[in-house]
Amino acid sequence: MAVADPATGRILVVDDQRTNVELMADLLRQRGYEVRTALDGEHALEIVRSEPLDLVVSDIMMPGLDGYELCRRLRAGAETALLPVVLVTSLDPQAERLKGIEAGADDFLSKPVNWTELFARVRSLLRVKALQDEVRRQAEALREWNAKLEERVGQQVTAIQRLGRLKRFFSPQVADAIVAGGEEILRPHRREITAVFLDLRGFTAFTDRADPEEVLELLRAYHSTLGQIVAEFGGTLEHFAGDGVMIFFNDPFPIDRAAERSVRMALGLQQAFTPIARAWASLGQEVGLGIGIAQGEATLGVIGFEQRWEYAAIGNVPNLAARLCGEARAGEIIVDGQTEADLAQLAHTDQIGPLQLRGFAQPVPAFRVTALKS
């Protein structure tokens, strides 16, 4: 929608008398206006429908479609409802004004036309038209902005939904990186991590005795508690393998005091699992949580195939954490020598090694975490 300029607006002059039309059109053109003419109401409507206009000046008394009906037709159209209309009459001005108001006219002139008055009213109505056009332009811009905003909100909702789905398969840190387009941090690399392996003691015997529904109920309670605490301490959940779970710290994003976080998380998990174990013990099912922790360099990155990817830690460190977990009894946390050295000011430990572990040629120093120092 073009914005009308009060000095250069487009005006349609309508009169069945050619002399009157040409005179008014010439005078308006001399004032700098662009002028179209029509000798009857039907032709005037055709011009209005075919090109943008800013003002219509029409005689009232015309054969066929008179000025009143022309005005009513313009007001009935959505595109021309606000188009300014000036009616010109040679009859009783007061009576014609009332009829013109009912038809929707904006202003009136009496014949013979006072040209100075005509020019003043044209300028006034074109200013009104310019304001109307600006309001309409802003309304259209607002609609476009709202449409773009809705599209952006839709994209964000989709991203959030996608992130929610990804977090079912990846740790929150890995899922966030994928959604944010940070796949480069998922490429194979080496980094020092602290790996934590969890395993349920008595779970195999439990699955042999319990109903399938009971097995899944226990796993749901275990995993729900696990997920909350891992997130609280900023761990990366690598994978579930039934009752076995691998978590590591310091990747894909570096964090401070990885060993301390891992032990605090392990103690929190043991404390949170205690009521779960008690509940099942009351039903005659003995289960407990064993935890192994190891620290050192590992290879990390995405592994798998096209339909299924996992973010994994590979090397001696995750293997050592799993072997130490295998030595832990229900309720115990066993750490390697490097982790124990980092915990000297944090936790009380008892030496239980060196341990001869499967897959390791040399005995491995190992320590049981008993409590945090006050």
C-alpha positions as CSV (number, residue, x, y, z in Angstrom):
1,M,0.0,0.0,0.0
2,A,1.6,3.3,-1.1
3,V,1.6,6.3,1.2
4,A,-0.2,9.3,-0.1
5,D,1.8,12.6,-0.4
6,P,-0.5,15.6,0.1
7,A,1.5,17.5,-2.6
8,T,1.5,14.7,-5.2
9,G,-1.5,12.5,-4.5
10,R,-3.4,10.5,-7.2
11,I,-6.9,11.9,-7.7
12,L,-9.9,10.6,-9.6
13,V,-12.4,13.3,-10.9
14,V,-15.8,12.0,-11.8
15,D,-18.5,14.1,-13.7
16,D,-20.8,13.4,-16.6
17,Q,-20.0,16.9,-18.0
18,R,-16.7,16.6,-19.9
19,T,-16.1,20.3,-19.6
20,N,-16.3,20.2,-15.8
21,V,-14.1,17.1,-15.6
22,E,-11.4,18.6,-17.9
23,L,-11.4,22.0,-16.1
24,M,-11.0,20.5,-12.6
25,A,-8.4,17.9,-13.8
26,D,-6.3,20.7,-15.5
27,L,-6.3,22.8,-12.3
28,L,-5.3,19.9,-10.1
29,R,-2.5,18.8,-12.5
30,Q,-1.2,22.4,-12.3
31,R,-0.9,21.9,-8.6
32,G,1.2,18.8,-9.1
33,Y,-1.4,16.1,-8.6
34,E,-1.7,13.0,-10.8
35,V,-5.3,13.0,-12.1
36,R,-7.5,10.4,-13.7
37,T,-11.0,11.2,-15.0
38,A,-14.3,9.3,-15.5
39,L,-17.6,10.5,-17.1
40,D,-19.8,8.1,-15.1
41,G,-19.9,6.1,-11.9
42,E,-19.3,2.7,-13.5
43,H,-16.1,3.8,-15.3
44,A,-15.0,5.4,-12.0
45,L,-15.4,2.1,-10.2
46,E,-13.3,0.3,-12.9
47,I,-10.5,2.8,-12.4
48,V,-10.6,2.5,-8.6
49,R,-10.4,-1.3,-8.9
50,S,-7.5,-1.2,-11.4
51,E,-5.1,1.2,-9.8
52,P,-4.3,2.8,-6.4
53,L,-5.8,6.2,-5.7
54,D,-5.7,8.7,-2.9
55,L,-8.8,10.7,-3.4
56,V,-12.1,10.8,-5.4
57,V,-13.9,14.0,-6.3
58,S,-17.3,13.2,-7.8
59,D,-20.4,15.0,-8.9
60,I,-23.6,13.8,-7.3
61,M,-26.1,14.2,-10.2
62,M,-25.0,11.7,-12.9
63,P,-27.1,9.3,-15.0
64,G,-26.9,5.6,-14.0
65,L,-24.6,5.3,-11.0
66,D,-24.8,8.7,-9.2
67,G,-22.4,10.1,-6.7
68,Y,-24.2,8.7,-3.7
69,E,-24.2,5.1,-5.0
70,L,-20.6,5.4,-6.1
71,C,-19.7,6.4,-2.6
72,R,-21.7,3.5,-1.1
73,R,-19.9,1.0,-3.4
74,L,-16.5,2.4,-2.4
75,R,-17.4,2.1,1.3
76,A,-18.5,-1.5,0.8
77,G,-15.1,-2.6,-0.6
78,A,-12.4,-3.6,1.9
79,E,-9.7,-2.0,-0.2
80,T,-11.6,1.3,-0.7
81,A,-13.5,1.6,2.6
82,L,-11.2,4.4,3.8
83,L,-10.6,6.1,0.4
84,P,-11.5,9.8,0.9
85,V,-14.5,11.0,-1.2
86,V,-15.6,14.6,-1.9
87,L,-19.1,15.0,-3.4
88,V,-19.9,18.1,-5.5
89,T,-23.5,19.3,-5.8
90,S,-25.5,22.1,-7.4
91,L,-28.6,21.3,-5.3
92,D,-29.5,22.3,-1.8
93,P,-26.2,21.9,0.1
94,Q,-27.8,21.1,3.5
95,A,-30.0,18.3,2.1
96,E,-27.3,16.9,-0.1
97,R,-24.8,17.0,2.8
98,L,-27.1,14.8,4.9
99,K,-27.5,12.2,2.1
100,G,-23.8,12.3,1.4
101,I,-23.0,11.6,5.1
102,E,-25.3,8.6,5.0
103,A,-23.6,7.4,1.9
104,G,-20.2,7.7,3.5
105,A,-18.7,10.9,1.9
106,D,-15.8,12.7,3.7
107,D,-16.4,16.2,2.4
108,F,-18.7,18.3,0.2
109,L,-18.4,21.2,-2.3
110,S,-21.1,23.3,-3.8
111,K,-21.3,24.5,-7.4
112,P,-20.0,26.7,-8.7
113,V,-16.8,25.3,-7.2
114,N,-14.6,27.7,-5.1
115,W,-11.2,26.5,-6.4
116,T,-9.3,27.8,-3.4
117,E,-11.7,25.9,-1.1
118,L,-11.3,22.8,-3.3
119,F,-7.5,22.9,-3.1
120,A,-7.6,23.3,0.7
121,R,-9.9,20.3,1.1
122,V,-7.8,18.2,-1.2
123,R,-4.7,18.9,0.8
124,S,-6.5,18.1,4.1
125,L,-8.0,14.8,2.9
126,L,-4.7,13.7,1.3
127,R,-3.0,14.3,4.7
128,V,-5.7,12.1,6.3
129,K,-5.1,9.5,3.6
130,A,-1.3,9.6,4.2
131,L,-1.9,8.9,7.9
132,Q,-4.3,6.0,7.1
133,D,-1.8,4.5,4.7
134,E,1.0,4.7,7.3
135,V,-1.3,3.0,9.9
136,R,-2.1,0.3,7.4
137,R,1.6,-0.1,6.5
138,Q,2.5,-0.4,10.2
139,A,-0.3,-3.0,10.7
140,E,1.0,-5.1,7.8
141,A,4.5,-4.8,9.1
142,L,3.3,-5.9,12.6
143,R,1.5,-8.9,11.0
144,E,4.6,-9.9,9.2
145,W,6.7,-9.5,12.3
146,N,4.2,-11.6,14.3
147,A,4.3,-14.3,11.6
148,K,8.1,-14.4,11.7
149,L,7.9,-14.5,15.5
150,E,5.5,-17.4,15.4
151,E,7.8,-19.2,12.9
152,R,10.8,-18.6,15.2
153,V,8.9,-19.8,18.3
154,G,7.9,-22.8,16.3
155,Q,11.5,-23.5,15.4
156,Q,12.5,-23.1,19.0
157,V,9.8,-25.4,20.2
158,T,11.0,-27.9,17.6
159,A,14.5,-27.5,18.8
160,I,13.4,-28.0,22.4
161,Q,11.5,-31.1,21.4
162,R,14.4,-32.4,19.4
163,L,16.7,-31.7,22.4
164,G,14.3,-33.6,24.7
165,R,14.4,-36.6,22.4
166,L,18.2,-36.5,22.1
167,K,18.5,-36.4,25.9
168,R,16.8,-39.8,26.0
169,F,19.7,-41.3,24.1
170,F,22.6,-38.9,25.0
171,S,23.7,-37.2,28.1
172,P,22.4,-33.6,28.4
173,Q,25.8,-32.1,27.7
174,V,26.2,-34.1,24.5
175,A,22.6,-33.4,23.4
176,D,23.0,-29.7,24.0
177,A,26.2,-29.7,21.9
178,I,24.5,-31.5,19.0
179,V,21.5,-29.1,19.0
180,A,23.7,-26.1,19.2
181,G,25.7,-27.3,16.1
182,G,28.8,-28.1,18.1
183,E,29.4,-31.5,16.6
184,E,33.2,-30.7,16.4
185,I,33.5,-31.3,20.2
186,L,32.2,-34.8,19.6
187,R,35.0,-35.8,17.2
188,P,37.5,-38.3,18.4
189,H,40.0,-36.8,20.9
190,R,42.0,-37.6,24.0
191,R,41.4,-36.1,27.4
192,E,42.0,-36.8,31.0
193,I,38.7,-38.0,32.6
194,T,37.4,-39.5,35.8
195,A,35.3,-42.6,35.0
196,V,32.6,-43.9,37.3
197,F,31.1,-47.4,36.9
198,L,28.0,-48.5,38.8
199,D,26.6,-52.0,39.1
200,L,23.8,-53.5,41.2
201,R,25.0,-56.3,43.6
202,G,22.5,-59.2,43.8
203,F,20.7,-58.0,40.6
204,T,21.3,-61.2,38.6
205,A,19.9,-63.4,41.4
206,F,17.0,-60.9,41.7
207,T,16.1,-61.2,38.0
208,D,16.1,-65.0,38.4
209,R,13.5,-64.8,41.3
210,A,11.5,-61.7,40.5
211,D,8.7,-61.2,38.0
212,P,9.7,-59.1,34.9
213,E,7.5,-56.2,36.2
214,E,9.4,-56.2,39.5
215,V,12.7,-56.1,37.6
216,L,11.7,-53.1,35.6
217,E,10.3,-51.4,38.6
218,L,13.6,-51.7,40.4
219,L,15.5,-50.4,37.3
220,R,13.1,-47.5,36.9
221,A,13.7,-46.4,40.6
222,Y,17.4,-46.9,40.2
223,H,17.7,-45.0,36.9
224,S,15.4,-42.2,38.0
225,T,17.6,-41.6,41.1
226,L,20.7,-42.0,39.1
227,G,19.7,-39.5,36.4
228,Q,18.9,-36.7,38.9
229,I,22.2,-37.0,40.8
230,V,24.4,-37.4,37.7
231,A,22.9,-34.2,36.3
232,E,23.3,-32.4,39.7
233,F,27.1,-33.0,39.7
234,G,27.7,-32.4,36.0
235,G,28.6,-35.9,34.9
236,T,28.3,-37.3,31.4
237,L,26.1,-40.4,31.3
238,E,27.8,-42.7,28.7
239,H,25.5,-45.7,28.6
240,F,23.2,-48.1,30.4
241,A,23.9,-51.8,30.2
242,G,21.1,-53.3,32.3
243,D,22.1,-52.6,35.8
244,G,25.6,-51.4,34.8
245,V,26.1,-47.7,34.1
246,M,29.1,-45.7,33.0
247,I,29.6,-42.0,33.8
248,F,32.6,-39.8,33.2
249,F,33.6,-36.3,34.2
250,N,35.6,-33.6,32.3
251,D,34.2,-34.3,28.9
252,P,32.7,-33.2,26.5
253,F,33.1,-30.0,28.5
254,P,36.0,-29.5,30.9
255,I,35.0,-29.1,34.6
256,D,36.9,-28.3,37.7
257,R,37.8,-30.9,40.4
258,A,36.5,-33.9,38.4
259,A,37.7,-36.5,41.0
260,E,36.0,-34.6,43.8
261,R,32.7,-34.3,41.8
262,S,32.8,-38.0,41.0
263,V,33.3,-39.1,44.6
264,R,30.6,-36.7,45.9
265,M,28.3,-38.0,43.3
266,A,29.1,-41.6,44.2
267,L,28.4,-40.9,47.9
268,G,25.2,-39.2,46.9
269,L,24.2,-42.2,44.9
270,Q,24.9,-44.7,47.7
271,Q,22.9,-42.5,50.1
272,A,20.0,-42.2,47.6
273,F,20.0,-45.9,46.9
274,T,19.8,-47.0,50.5
275,P,16.0,-46.5,50.8
276,I,15.5,-48.4,47.5
277,A,17.5,-51.3,48.8
278,R,15.7,-51.3,52.1
279,A,12.3,-51.4,50.4
280,W,13.3,-54.4,48.3
281,A,14.9,-56.1,51.4
282,S,11.6,-55.9,53.1
283,L,10.2,-58.0,50.2
284,G,13.0,-60.5,50.6
285,Q,15.1,-59.2,47.7
286,E,18.7,-58.2,48.6
287,V,20.2,-55.7,46.2
288,G,23.0,-53.1,46.7
289,L,25.1,-50.6,44.7
290,G,28.8,-51.1,44.0
291,I,30.9,-48.3,42.5
292,G,34.3,-48.1,40.9
293,I,36.2,-44.9,40.0
294,A,39.4,-44.4,38.0
295,Q,41.2,-41.4,36.5
296,G,43.5,-40.9,33.5
297,E,43.6,-40.3,29.7
298,A,41.0,-41.9,27.5
299,T,39.9,-41.6,23.9
300,L,36.4,-40.1,23.5
301,G,34.1,-39.5,20.6
302,V,31.0,-40.7,18.8
303,I,30.8,-44.4,17.9
304,G,28.2,-46.6,16.3
305,F,26.4,-46.7,12.9
306,E,24.0,-44.6,11.0
307,Q,20.8,-45.5,12.9
308,R,22.4,-45.5,16.3
309,W,25.2,-43.4,17.8
310,E,26.7,-43.2,21.2
311,Y,29.2,-40.9,22.8
312,A,31.8,-43.2,24.4
313,A,35.0,-43.2,26.4
314,I,37.5,-45.9,25.3
315,G,40.7,-47.1,26.9
316,N,42.2,-48.3,30.2
317,V,40.4,-45.7,32.4
318,P,36.8,-46.8,31.8
319,N,37.9,-50.5,31.9
320,L,39.7,-49.9,35.2
321,A,36.6,-48.2,36.6
322,A,34.5,-51.3,35.6
323,R,37.0,-53.7,37.1
324,L,37.2,-51.7,40.4
325,C,33.4,-51.7,40.5
326,G,33.5,-55.5,40.1
327,E,35.5,-55.6,43.4
328,A,33.1,-53.3,45.3
329,R,30.6,-54.9,47.5
330,A,27.1,-53.4,48.1
331,G,27.4,-49.9,49.4
332,E,31.2,-49.6,48.6
333,I,33.1,-47.1,46.5
334,I,36.5,-48.2,45.3
335,V,38.9,-45.8,43.6
336,D,42.3,-46.1,41.9
337,G,45.6,-44.6,43.1
338,Q,45.4,-41.4,41.0
339,T,41.9,-40.6,42.2
340,E,42.8,-41.3,45.8
341,A,45.8,-38.9,45.5
342,D,43.4,-36.2,44.4
343,L,41.1,-36.9,47.3
344,A,43.7,-36.7,50.1
345,Q,42.2,-33.5,51.5
346,L,38.6,-34.5,50.9
347,A,37.9,-38.1,51.9
348,H,38.9,-40.8,54.3
349,T,40.1,-43.9,52.4
350,D,41.3,-47.4,53.3
351,Q,43.9,-49.2,51.1
352,I,42.6,-52.6,49.8
353,G,45.1,-53.3,47.1
354,P,47.1,-53.8,45.1
355,L,44.4,-55.8,43.2
356,Q,45.0,-58.3,40.4
357,L,42.3,-57.3,37.9
358,R,41.3,-59.0,34.7
359,G,42.9,-57.4,31.7
360,F,45.6,-55.6,33.7
361,A,49.1,-57.2,33.7
362,Q,50.3,-55.5,36.9
363,P,48.5,-55.3,40.3
364,V,46.5,-52.1,40.6
365,P,46.6,-49.9,43.8
366,A,43.0,-49.5,45.1
367,F,41.3,-47.7,47.9
368,R,37.9,-47.9,49.6
369,V,36.3,-44.5,50.2
370,T,34.8,-44.5,53.7
371,A,33.6,-41.0,54.3
372,L,34.2,-37.3,53.5
373,K,36.4,-35.4,55.9
374,S,34.6,-32.8,58.0
